[in-house]
Amino acid sequence: MTGQMCWLSKFGGNGDLILHLRFEPHQPWKPYTQFTGLAVPDYPIPGASKGFATAQKLLAENWKLLSAEQAKATVIPRKTA
């Protein structure tokens, strides 16, 4: 199974980027840590990008890497009550 990935800020974060994933373009982006079957442990390197090891794995499995601009252009607005 393949999908899409991109680097986005954590929700409410300070600008640090973290890998986000989704299987279909109409789905919302979720941090890679929510995909326990896909995520692999991060490299033990201080300051390393969160999700880089997972991104390498998924690229080898033909996942598509989108830029942040492409990813933000496809975000579905949340419904407000």
PDB file with one MODEL, atoms N, CA, C and O in Angstrom:
MODEL        1
ATOM      1  N   MET A   1       0.854  -1.177   0.000  1.00  0.00           N
ATOM      2  CA  MET A   1       0.000   0.000   0.000  1.00  0.00           C
ATOM      3  C   MET A   1       0.900   1.240   0.000  1.00  0.00           C
ATOM      4  O   MET A   1       1.859   1.316   0.767  1.00  0.00           O
ATOM      5  N   THR A   2       0.591   2.185  -0.844  1.00  0.00           N
ATOM      6  CA  THR A   2       1.371   3.410  -0.911  1.00  0.00           C
ATOM      7  C   THR A   2       0.503   4.606  -0.555  1.00  0.00           C
ATOM      8  O   THR A   2      -0.718   4.496  -0.447  1.00  0.00           O
ATOM      9  N   GLY A   3       1.139   5.729  -0.377  1.00  0.00           N
ATOM     10  CA  GLY A   3       0.425   6.942  -0.018  1.00  0.00           C
ATOM     11  C   GLY A   3       1.287   8.154  -0.268  1.00  0.00           C
ATOM     12  O   GLY A   3       2.180   8.138  -1.115  1.00  0.00           O
ATOM     13  N   GLN A   4       1.010   9.203   0.477  1.00  0.00           N
ATOM     14  CA  GLN A   4       1.722  10.465   0.345  1.00  0.00           C
ATOM     15  C   GLN A   4       2.337  10.844   1.687  1.00  0.00           C
ATOM     16  O   GLN A   4       1.825  10.485   2.747  1.00  0.00           O
ATOM     17  N   MET A   5       3.440  11.571   1.620  1.00  0.00           N
ATOM     18  CA  MET A   5       4.079  12.068   2.834  1.00  0.00           C
ATOM     19  C   MET A   5       4.600  13.470   2.592  1.00  0.00           C
ATOM     20  O   MET A   5       4.855  13.869   1.456  1.00  0.00           O
ATOM     21  N   CYS A   6       4.753  14.208   3.673  1.00  0.00           N
ATOM     22  CA  CYS A   6       5.282  15.565   3.594  1.00  0.00           C
ATOM     23  C   CYS A   6       5.791  15.965   4.971  1.00  0.00           C
ATOM     24  O   CYS A   6       5.490  15.321   5.976  1.00  0.00           O
ATOM     25  N   TRP A   7       6.569  17.043   4.993  1.00  0.00           N
ATOM     26  CA  TRP A   7       7.106  17.588   6.244  1.00  0.00           C
ATOM     27  C   TRP A   7       6.288  18.814   6.607  1.00  0.00           C
ATOM     28  O   TRP A   7       6.281  19.803   5.874  1.00  0.00           O
ATOM     29  N   LEU A   8       5.598  18.751   7.740  1.00  0.00           N
ATOM     30  CA  LEU A   8       4.770  19.852   8.224  1.00  0.00           C
ATOM     31  C   LEU A   8       5.092  20.122   9.692  1.00  0.00           C
ATOM     32  O   LEU A   8       5.646  19.267  10.383  1.00  0.00           O
ATOM     33  N   SER A   9       4.743  21.304  10.153  1.00  0.00           N
ATOM     34  CA  SER A   9       4.914  21.636  11.570  1.00  0.00           C
ATOM     35  C   SER A   9       3.982  20.789  12.411  1.00  0.00           C
ATOM     36  O   SER A   9       2.903  20.392  11.971  1.00  0.00           O
ATOM     37  N   LYS A  10       4.420  20.522  13.630  1.00  0.00           N
ATOM     38  CA  LYS A  10       3.533  19.850  14.574  1.00  0.00           C
ATOM     39  C   LYS A  10       2.345  20.755  14.829  1.00  0.00           C
ATOM     40  O   LYS A  10       2.481  21.977  14.781  1.00  0.00           O
ATOM     41  N   PHE A  11       1.192  20.183  15.097  1.00  0.00           N
ATOM     42  CA  PHE A  11       0.003  20.968  15.393  1.00  0.00           C
ATOM     43  C   PHE A  11       0.279  21.810  16.624  1.00  0.00           C
ATOM     44  O   PHE A  11       0.555  21.283  17.702  1.00  0.00           O
ATOM     45  N   GLY A  12       0.202  23.123  16.455  1.00  0.00           N
ATOM     46  CA  GLY A  12       0.464  24.027  17.562  1.00  0.00           C
ATOM     47  C   GLY A  12       1.931  24.064  17.948  1.00  0.00           C
ATOM     48  O   GLY A  12       2.290  24.535  19.028  1.00  0.00           O
ATOM     49  N   GLY A  13       2.783  23.557  17.049  1.00  0.00           N
ATOM     50  CA  GLY A  13       4.202  23.460  17.361  1.00  0.00           C
ATOM     51  C   GLY A  13       4.950  24.758  17.156  1.00  0.00           C
ATOM     52  O   GLY A  13       4.382  25.781  16.771  1.00  0.00           O
ATOM     53  N   ASN A  14       6.239  24.687  17.423  1.00  0.00           N
ATOM     54  CA  ASN A  14       7.089  25.867  17.342  1.00  0.00           C
ATOM     55  C   ASN A  14       7.802  25.980  16.001  1.00  0.00           C
ATOM     56  O   ASN A  14       8.795  26.700  15.895  1.00  0.00           O
ATOM     57  N   GLY A  15       7.332  25.306  15.004  1.00  0.00           N
ATOM     58  CA  GLY A  15       7.959  25.376  13.697  1.00  0.00           C
ATOM     59  C   GLY A  15       8.819  24.177  13.365  1.00  0.00           C
ATOM     60  O   GLY A  15       9.238  24.025  12.217  1.00  0.00           O
ATOM     61  N   ASP A  16       9.100  23.299  14.356  1.00  0.00           N
ATOM     62  CA  ASP A  16       9.834  22.081  14.065  1.00  0.00           C
ATOM     63  C   ASP A  16       9.005  21.220  13.124  1.00  0.00           C
ATOM     64  O   ASP A  16       7.796  21.074  13.303  1.00  0.00           O
ATOM     65  N   LEU A  17       9.662  20.653  12.125  1.00  0.00           N
ATOM     66  CA  LEU A  17       8.945  19.846  11.151  1.00  0.00           C
ATOM     67  C   LEU A  17       8.952  18.381  11.557  1.00  0.00           C
ATOM     68  O   LEU A  17       9.909  17.883  12.150  1.00  0.00           O
ATOM     69  N   ILE A  18       7.871  17.713  11.226  1.00  0.00           N
ATOM     70  CA  ILE A  18       7.719  16.290  11.504  1.00  0.00           C
ATOM     71  C   ILE A  18       7.048  15.659  10.279  1.00  0.00           C
ATOM     72  O   ILE A  18       6.230  16.297   9.618  1.00  0.00           O
ATOM     73  N   LEU A  19       7.389  14.437   9.990  1.00  0.00           N
ATOM     74  CA  LEU A  19       6.816  13.744   8.846  1.00  0.00           C
ATOM     75  C   LEU A  19       5.329  13.491   9.074  1.00  0.00           C
ATOM     76  O   LEU A  19       4.921  13.036  10.143  1.00  0.00           O
ATOM     77  N   HIS A  20       4.530  13.789   8.063  1.00  0.00           N
ATOM     78  CA  HIS A  20       3.093  13.525   8.088  1.00  0.00           C
ATOM     79  C   HIS A  20       2.763  12.594   6.930  1.00  0.00           C
ATOM     80  O   HIS A  20       3.407  12.635   5.882  1.00  0.00           O
ATOM     81  N   LEU A  21       1.752  11.756   7.132  1.00  0.00           N
ATOM     82  CA  LEU A  21       1.369  10.750   6.143  1.00  0.00           C
ATOM     83  C   LEU A  21      -0.129  10.758   5.898  1.00  0.00           C
ATOM     84  O   LEU A  21      -0.916  11.239   6.713  1.00  0.00           O
ATOM     85  N   ARG A  22      -0.497  10.212   4.753  1.00  0.00           N
ATOM     86  CA  ARG A  22      -1.896   9.901   4.449  1.00  0.00           C
ATOM     87  C   ARG A  22      -1.895   8.903   3.305  1.00  0.00           C
ATOM     88  O   ARG A  22      -0.962   8.863   2.503  1.00  0.00           O
ATOM     89  N   PHE A  23      -2.943   8.101   3.236  1.00  0.00           N
ATOM     90  CA  PHE A  23      -3.053   7.098   2.180  1.00  0.00           C
ATOM     91  C   PHE A  23      -3.707   7.644   0.918  1.00  0.00           C
ATOM     92  O   PHE A  23      -3.353   7.244  -0.191  1.00  0.00           O
ATOM     93  N   GLU A  24      -4.657   8.553   1.082  1.00  0.00           N
ATOM     94  CA  GLU A  24      -5.412   9.104  -0.047  1.00  0.00           C
ATOM     95  C   GLU A  24      -5.391  10.628  -0.005  1.00  0.00           C
ATOM     96  O   GLU A  24      -5.356  11.213   1.078  1.00  0.00           O
ATOM     97  N   PRO A  25      -5.412  11.286  -1.182  1.00  0.00           N
ATOM     98  CA  PRO A  25      -5.370  12.759  -1.218  1.00  0.00           C
ATOM     99  C   PRO A  25      -6.519  13.445  -0.478  1.00  0.00           C
ATOM    100  O   PRO A  25      -6.366  14.586  -0.044  1.00  0.00           O
ATOM    101  N   HIS A  26      -7.654  12.783  -0.327  1.00  0.00           N
ATOM    102  CA  HIS A  26      -8.797  13.416   0.351  1.00  0.00           C
ATOM    103  C   HIS A  26      -8.720  13.275   1.874  1.00  0.00           C
ATOM    104  O   HIS A  26      -9.544  13.855   2.582  1.00  0.00           O
ATOM    105  N   GLN A  27      -7.757  12.523   2.389  1.00  0.00           N
ATOM    106  CA  GLN A  27      -7.628  12.330   3.827  1.00  0.00           C
ATOM    107  C   GLN A  27      -6.814  13.460   4.458  1.00  0.00           C
ATOM    108  O   GLN A  27      -5.992  14.083   3.787  1.00  0.00           O
ATOM    109  N   PRO A  28      -7.040  13.721   5.731  1.00  0.00           N
ATOM    110  CA  PRO A  28      -6.223  14.730   6.417  1.00  0.00           C
ATOM    111  C   PRO A  28      -4.819  14.177   6.691  1.00  0.00           C
ATOM    112  O   PRO A  28      -4.622  12.963   6.756  1.00  0.00           O
ATOM    113  N   TRP A  29      -3.860  15.075   6.849  1.00  0.00           N
ATOM    114  CA  TRP A  29      -2.495  14.684   7.190  1.00  0.00           C
ATOM    115  C   TRP A  29      -2.431  14.318   8.664  1.00  0.00           C
ATOM    116  O   TRP A  29      -3.059  14.965   9.502  1.00  0.00           O
ATOM    117  N   LYS A  30      -1.654  13.261   8.979  1.00  0.00           N
ATOM    118  CA  LYS A  30      -1.454  12.846  10.368  1.00  0.00           C
ATOM    119  C   LYS A  30       0.033  12.605  10.589  1.00  0.00           C
ATOM    120  O   LYS A  30       0.728  12.154   9.679  1.00  0.00           O
ATOM    121  N   PRO A  31       0.531  12.903  11.796  1.00  0.00           N
ATOM    122  CA  PRO A  31       1.938  12.637  12.089  1.00  0.00           C
ATOM    123  C   PRO A  31       2.266  11.153  11.907  1.00  0.00           C
ATOM    124  O   PRO A  31       1.435  10.286  12.179  1.00  0.00           O
ATOM    125  N   TYR A  32       3.461  10.881  11.454  1.00  0.00           N
ATOM    126  CA  TYR A  32       3.868   9.502  11.184  1.00  0.00           C
ATOM    127  C   TYR A  32       3.774   8.602  12.421  1.00  0.00           C
ATOM    128  O   TYR A  32       3.626   7.386  12.295  1.00  0.00           O
ATOM    129  N   THR A  33       3.858   9.190  13.595  1.00  0.00           N
ATOM    130  CA  THR A  33       3.798   8.409  14.830  1.00  0.00           C
ATOM    131  C   THR A  33       2.437   7.758  15.045  1.00  0.00           C
ATOM    132  O   THR A  33       2.313   6.845  15.861  1.00  0.00           O
ATOM    133  N   GLN A  34       1.415   8.213  14.325  1.00  0.00           N
ATOM    134  CA  GLN A  34       0.086   7.618  14.439  1.00  0.00           C
ATOM    135  C   GLN A  34      -0.073   6.401  13.531  1.00  0.00           C
ATOM    136  O   GLN A  34      -1.121   5.755  13.536  1.00  0.00           O
ATOM    137  N   PHE A  35       0.954   6.089  12.757  1.00  0.00           N
ATOM    138  CA  PHE A  35       0.918   4.953  11.843  1.00  0.00           C
ATOM    139  C   PHE A  35       1.889   3.892  12.358  1.00  0.00           C
ATOM    140  O   PHE A  35       2.979   3.715  11.815  1.00  0.00           O
ATOM    141  N   THR A  36       1.475   3.190  13.414  1.00  0.00           N
ATOM    142  CA  THR A  36       2.384   2.260  14.085  1.00  0.00           C
ATOM    143  C   THR A  36       2.845   1.126  13.170  1.00  0.00           C
ATOM    144  O   THR A  36       3.937   0.595  13.375  1.00  0.00           O
ATOM    145  N   GLY A  37       2.074   0.746  12.195  1.00  0.00           N
ATOM    146  CA  GLY A  37       2.479  -0.316  11.286  1.00  0.00           C
ATOM    147  C   GLY A  37       3.471   0.132  10.230  1.00  0.00           C
ATOM    148  O   GLY A  37       4.117  -0.701   9.594  1.00  0.00           O
ATOM    149  N   LEU A  38       3.600   1.431  10.035  1.00  0.00           N
ATOM    150  CA  LEU A  38       4.495   1.974   9.010  1.00  0.00           C
ATOM    151  C   LEU A  38       5.735   2.629   9.589  1.00  0.00           C
ATOM    152  O   LEU A  38       6.812   2.560   8.997  1.00  0.00           O
ATOM    153  N   ALA A  39       5.589   3.262  10.736  1.00  0.00           N
ATOM    154  CA  ALA A  39       6.691   4.024  11.322  1.00  0.00           C
ATOM    155  C   ALA A  39       7.797   3.096  11.811  1.00  0.00           C
ATOM    156  O   ALA A  39       7.545   2.012  12.335  1.00  0.00           O
ATOM    157  N   VAL A  40       9.027   3.559  11.622  1.00  0.00           N
ATOM    158  CA  VAL A  40      10.189   2.854  12.164  1.00  0.00           C
ATOM    159  C   VAL A  40      10.861   3.788  13.167  1.00  0.00           C
ATOM    160  O   VAL A  40      10.643   4.999  13.118  1.00  0.00           O
ATOM    161  N   PRO A  41      11.668   3.252  14.065  1.00  0.00           N
ATOM    162  CA  PRO A  41      12.315   4.109  15.071  1.00  0.00           C
ATOM    163  C   PRO A  41      13.181   5.192  14.425  1.00  0.00           C
ATOM    164  O   PRO A  41      13.838   4.962  13.409  1.00  0.00           O
ATOM    165  N   ASP A  42      13.166   6.359  15.032  1.00  0.00           N
ATOM    166  CA  ASP A  42      14.004   7.464  14.561  1.00  0.00           C
ATOM    167  C   ASP A  42      15.466   7.144  14.818  1.00  0.00           C
ATOM    168  O   ASP A  42      15.809   6.378  15.718  1.00  0.00           O
ATOM    169  N   TYR A  43      16.319   7.755  14.002  1.00  0.00           N
ATOM    170  CA  TYR A  43      17.757   7.609  14.218  1.00  0.00           C
ATOM    171  C   TYR A  43      18.146   8.306  15.522  1.00  0.00           C
ATOM    172  O   TYR A  43      17.611   9.369  15.835  1.00  0.00           O
ATOM    173  N   PRO A  44      19.072   7.719  16.284  1.00  0.00           N
ATOM    174  CA  PRO A  44      19.488   8.338  17.548  1.00  0.00           C
ATOM    175  C   PRO A  44      20.533   9.439  17.324  1.00  0.00           C
ATOM    176  O   PRO A  44      21.639   9.376  17.860  1.00  0.00           O
ATOM    177  N   ILE A  45      20.170  10.429  16.538  1.00  0.00           N
ATOM    178  CA  ILE A  45      21.059  11.536  16.221  1.00  0.00           C
ATOM    179  C   ILE A  45      20.437  12.809  16.783  1.00  0.00           C
ATOM    180  O   ILE A  45      19.321  13.162  16.403  1.00  0.00           O
ATOM    181  N   PRO A  46      21.130  13.503  17.673  1.00  0.00           N
ATOM    182  CA  PRO A  46      20.569  14.746  18.227  1.00  0.00           C
ATOM    183  C   PRO A  46      20.244  15.745  17.111  1.00  0.00           C
ATOM    184  O   PRO A  46      21.072  16.015  16.242  1.00  0.00           O
ATOM    185  N   GLY A  47      19.046  16.276  17.153  1.00  0.00           N
ATOM    186  CA  GLY A  47      18.622  17.275  16.187  1.00  0.00           C
ATOM    187  C   GLY A  47      18.169  16.715  14.854  1.00  0.00           C
ATOM    188  O   GLY A  47      17.838  17.480  13.948  1.00  0.00           O
ATOM    189  N   ALA A  48      18.147  15.390  14.709  1.00  0.00           N
ATOM    190  CA  ALA A  48      17.724  14.786  13.442  1.00  0.00           C
ATOM    191  C   ALA A  48      16.233  15.013  13.220  1.00  0.00           C
ATOM    192  O   ALA A  48      15.469  15.152  14.175  1.00  0.00           O
ATOM    193  N   SER A  49      15.833  15.050  11.968  1.00  0.00           N
ATOM    194  CA  SER A  49      14.425  15.240  11.616  1.00  0.00           C
ATOM    195  C   SER A  49      13.591  14.077  12.121  1.00  0.00           C
ATOM    196  O   SER A  49      13.953  12.913  11.952  1.00  0.00           O
ATOM    197  N   LYS A  50      12.467  14.410  12.743  1.00  0.00           N
ATOM    198  CA  LYS A  50      11.562  13.379  13.243  1.00  0.00           C
ATOM    199  C   LYS A  50      10.822  12.737  12.071  1.00  0.00           C
ATOM    200  O   LYS A  50      10.054  13.393  11.367  1.00  0.00           O
ATOM    201  N   GLY A  51      11.069  11.447  11.880  1.00  0.00           N
ATOM    202  CA  GLY A  51      10.423  10.721  10.803  1.00  0.00           C
ATOM    203  C   GLY A  51      11.325  10.437   9.620  1.00  0.00           C
ATOM    204  O   GLY A  51      10.884   9.831   8.643  1.00  0.00           O
ATOM    205  N   PHE A  52      12.593  10.864   9.684  1.00  0.00           N
ATOM    206  CA  PHE A  52      13.484  10.688   8.528  1.00  0.00           C
ATOM    207  C   PHE A  52      13.680   9.213   8.180  1.00  0.00           C
ATOM    208  O   PHE A  52      13.675   8.854   7.002  1.00  0.00           O
ATOM    209  N   ALA A  53      13.852   8.358   9.183  1.00  0.00           N
ATOM    210  CA  ALA A  53      14.020   6.929   8.920  1.00  0.00           C
ATOM    211  C   ALA A  53      12.752   6.353   8.279  1.00  0.00           C
ATOM    212  O   ALA A  53      12.831   5.529   7.368  1.00  0.00           O
ATOM    213  N   THR A  54      11.605   6.784   8.752  1.00  0.00           N
ATOM    214  CA  THR A  54      10.341   6.328   8.172  1.00  0.00           C
ATOM    215  C   THR A  54      10.203   6.824   6.741  1.00  0.00           C
ATOM    216  O   THR A  54       9.750   6.080   5.871  1.00  0.00           O
ATOM    217  N   ALA A  55      10.585   8.063   6.486  1.00  0.00           N
ATOM    218  CA  ALA A  55      10.512   8.609   5.125  1.00  0.00           C
ATOM    219  C   ALA A  55      11.390   7.807   4.175  1.00  0.00           C
ATOM    220  O   ALA A  55      10.977   7.520   3.051  1.00  0.00           O
ATOM    221  N   GLN A  56      12.589   7.441   4.603  1.00  0.00           N
ATOM    222  CA  GLN A  56      13.468   6.639   3.753  1.00  0.00           C
ATOM    223  C   GLN A  56      12.835   5.298   3.426  1.00  0.00           C
ATOM    224  O   GLN A  56      12.890   4.835   2.287  1.00  0.00           O
ATOM    225  N   LYS A  57      12.232   4.677   4.434  1.00  0.00           N
ATOM    226  CA  LYS A  57      11.573   3.387   4.236  1.00  0.00           C
ATOM    227  C   LYS A  57      10.426   3.515   3.234  1.00  0.00           C
ATOM    228  O   LYS A  57      10.296   2.703   2.318  1.00  0.00           O
ATOM    229  N   LEU A  58       9.594   4.550   3.418  1.00  0.00           N
ATOM    230  CA  LEU A  58       8.421   4.709   2.559  1.00  0.00           C
ATOM    231  C   LEU A  58       8.800   5.126   1.138  1.00  0.00           C
ATOM    232  O   LEU A  58       8.120   4.740   0.188  1.00  0.00           O
ATOM    233  N   LEU A  59       9.861   5.901   0.975  1.00  0.00           N
ATOM    234  CA  LEU A  59      10.330   6.240  -0.373  1.00  0.00           C
ATOM    235  C   LEU A  59      10.725   4.972  -1.126  1.00  0.00           C
ATOM    236  O   LEU A  59      10.461   4.851  -2.322  1.00  0.00           O
ATOM    237  N   ALA A  60      11.349   4.040  -0.435  1.00  0.00           N
ATOM    238  CA  ALA A  60      11.727   2.765  -1.051  1.00  0.00           C
ATOM    239  C   ALA A  60      10.502   1.936  -1.423  1.00  0.00           C
ATOM    240  O   ALA A  60      10.580   1.045  -2.269  1.00  0.00           O
ATOM    241  N   GLU A  61       9.367   2.234  -0.784  1.00  0.00           N
ATOM    242  CA  GLU A  61       8.112   1.533  -1.067  1.00  0.00           C
ATOM    243  C   GLU A  61       7.223   2.331  -2.017  1.00  0.00           C
ATOM    244  O   GLU A  61       6.028   2.060  -2.134  1.00  0.00           O
ATOM    245  N   ASN A  62       7.818   3.323  -2.699  1.00  0.00           N
ATOM    246  CA  ASN A  62       7.139   4.127  -3.732  1.00  0.00           C
ATOM    247  C   ASN A  62       6.082   5.090  -3.215  1.00  0.00           C
ATOM    248  O   ASN A  62       5.153   5.438  -3.944  1.00  0.00           O
ATOM    249  N   TRP A  63       6.209   5.524  -1.969  1.00  0.00           N
ATOM    250  CA  TRP A  63       5.343   6.590  -1.486  1.00  0.00           C
ATOM    251  C   TRP A  63       5.766   7.881  -2.157  1.00  0.00           C
ATOM    252  O   TRP A  63       6.929   8.042  -2.529  1.00  0.00           O
ATOM    253  N   LYS A  64       4.833   8.796  -2.311  1.00  0.00           N
ATOM    254  CA  LYS A  64       5.120  10.074  -2.956  1.00  0.00           C
ATOM    255  C   LYS A  64       5.412  11.124  -1.892  1.00  0.00           C
ATOM    256  O   LYS A  64       4.668  11.270  -0.922  1.00  0.00           O
ATOM    257  N   LEU A  65       6.514  11.854  -2.093  1.00  0.00           N
ATOM    258  CA  LEU A  65       6.883  12.941  -1.190  1.00  0.00           C
ATOM    259  C   LEU A  65       6.413  14.253  -1.792  1.00  0.00           C
ATOM    260  O   LEU A  65       6.816  14.616  -2.897  1.00  0.00           O
ATOM    261  N   LEU A  66       5.559  14.967  -1.062  1.00  0.00           N
ATOM    262  CA  LEU A  66       5.038  16.251  -1.508  1.00  0.00           C
ATOM    263  C   LEU A  66       5.747  17.379  -0.768  1.00  0.00           C
ATOM    264  O   LEU A  66       6.174  17.214   0.375  1.00  0.00           O
ATOM    265  N   SER A  67       5.865  18.515  -1.424  1.00  0.00           N
ATOM    266  CA  SER A  67       6.393  19.694  -0.746  1.00  0.00           C
ATOM    267  C   SER A  67       5.337  20.203   0.238  1.00  0.00           C
ATOM    268  O   SER A  67       4.165  19.837   0.147  1.00  0.00           O
ATOM    269  N   ALA A  68       5.758  21.035   1.161  1.00  0.00           N
ATOM    270  CA  ALA A  68       4.808  21.616   2.115  1.00  0.00           C
ATOM    271  C   ALA A  68       3.749  22.432   1.393  1.00  0.00           C
ATOM    272  O   ALA A  68       2.584  22.430   1.792  1.00  0.00           O
ATOM    273  N   GLU A  69       4.144  23.132   0.328  1.00  0.00           N
ATOM    274  CA  GLU A  69       3.187  23.937  -0.440  1.00  0.00           C
ATOM    275  C   GLU A  69       2.137  23.043  -1.102  1.00  0.00           C
ATOM    276  O   GLU A  69       0.949  23.364  -1.091  1.00  0.00           O
ATOM    277  N   GLN A  70       2.578  21.918  -1.680  1.00  0.00           N
ATOM    278  CA  GLN A  70       1.626  20.987  -2.294  1.00  0.00           C
ATOM    279  C   GLN A  70       0.702  20.399  -1.232  1.00  0.00           C
ATOM    280  O   GLN A  70      -0.502  20.262  -1.451  1.00  0.00           O
ATOM    281  N   ALA A  71       1.265  20.058  -0.101  1.00  0.00           N
ATOM    282  CA  ALA A  71       0.479  19.444   0.968  1.00  0.00           C
ATOM    283  C   ALA A  71      -0.559  20.413   1.513  1.00  0.00           C
ATOM    284  O   ALA A  71      -1.708  20.030   1.738  1.00  0.00           O
ATOM    285  N   LYS A  72      -0.166  21.666   1.726  1.00  0.00           N
ATOM    286  CA  LYS A  72      -1.100  22.659   2.268  1.00  0.00           C
ATOM    287  C   LYS A  72      -2.199  22.987   1.276  1.00  0.00           C
ATOM    288  O   LYS A  72      -3.307  23.342   1.679  1.00  0.00           O
ATOM    289  N   ALA A  73      -1.914  22.876  -0.012  1.00  0.00           N
ATOM    290  CA  ALA A  73      -2.916  23.150  -1.036  1.00  0.00           C
ATOM    291  C   ALA A  73      -3.992  22.074  -1.070  1.00  0.00           C
ATOM    292  O   ALA A  73      -5.070  22.291  -1.624  1.00  0.00           O
ATOM    293  N   THR A  74      -3.708  20.912  -0.481  1.00  0.00           N
ATOM    294  CA  THR A  74      -4.673  19.818  -0.519  1.00  0.00           C
ATOM    295  C   THR A  74      -5.299  19.525   0.837  1.00  0.00           C
ATOM    296  O   THR A  74      -6.008  18.530   0.988  1.00  0.00           O
ATOM    297  N   VAL A  75      -5.049  20.368   1.813  1.00  0.00           N
ATOM    298  CA  VAL A  75      -5.620  20.151   3.150  1.00  0.00           C
ATOM    299  C   VAL A  75      -7.107  20.455   3.116  1.00  0.00           C
ATOM    300  O   VAL A  75      -7.549  21.468   2.575  1.00  0.00           O
ATOM    301  N   ILE A  76      -7.857  19.549   3.709  1.00  0.00           N
ATOM    302  CA  ILE A  76      -9.308  19.719   3.787  1.00  0.00           C
ATOM    303  C   ILE A  76      -9.621  20.562   5.014  1.00  0.00           C
ATOM    304  O   ILE A  76      -9.194  20.216   6.115  1.00  0.00           O
ATOM    305  N   PRO A  77     -10.357  21.664   4.853  1.00  0.00           N
ATOM    306  CA  PRO A  77     -10.690  22.505   6.019  1.00  0.00           C
ATOM    307  C   PRO A  77     -11.528  21.736   7.028  1.00  0.00           C
ATOM    308  O   PRO A  77     -12.403  20.954   6.655  1.00  0.00           O
ATOM    309  N   ARG A  78     -11.258  21.959   8.292  1.00  0.00           N
ATOM    310  CA  ARG A  78     -12.037  21.318   9.343  1.00  0.00           C
ATOM    311  C   ARG A  78     -13.392  21.999   9.455  1.00  0.00           C
ATOM    312  O   ARG A  78     -13.502  23.215   9.297  1.00  0.00           O
ATOM    313  N   LYS A  79     -14.428  21.203   9.731  1.00  0.00           N
ATOM    314  CA  LYS A  79     -15.757  21.758   9.924  1.00  0.00           C
ATOM    315  C   LYS A  79     -15.827  22.404  11.298  1.00  0.00           C
ATOM    316  O   LYS A  79     -15.314  21.862  12.277  1.00  0.00           O
ATOM    317  N   THR A  80     -16.457  23.546  11.363  1.00  0.00           N
ATOM    318  CA  THR A  80     -16.670  24.185  12.647  1.00  0.00           C
ATOM    319  C   THR A  80     -18.125  24.090  13.023  1.00  0.00           C
ATOM    320  O   THR A  80     -19.005  24.150  12.164  1.00  0.00           O
ATOM    321  N   ALA A  81     -18.378  23.944  14.291  1.00  0.00           N
ATOM    322  CA  ALA A  81     -19.761  23.774  14.754  1.00  0.00           C
ATOM    323  C   ALA A  81     -20.486  25.079  14.829  1.00  0.00           C
ATOM    324  O   ALA A  81     -21.659  25.114  15.200  1.00  0.00           O
TER     325      ALA A  81
ENDMDL
END
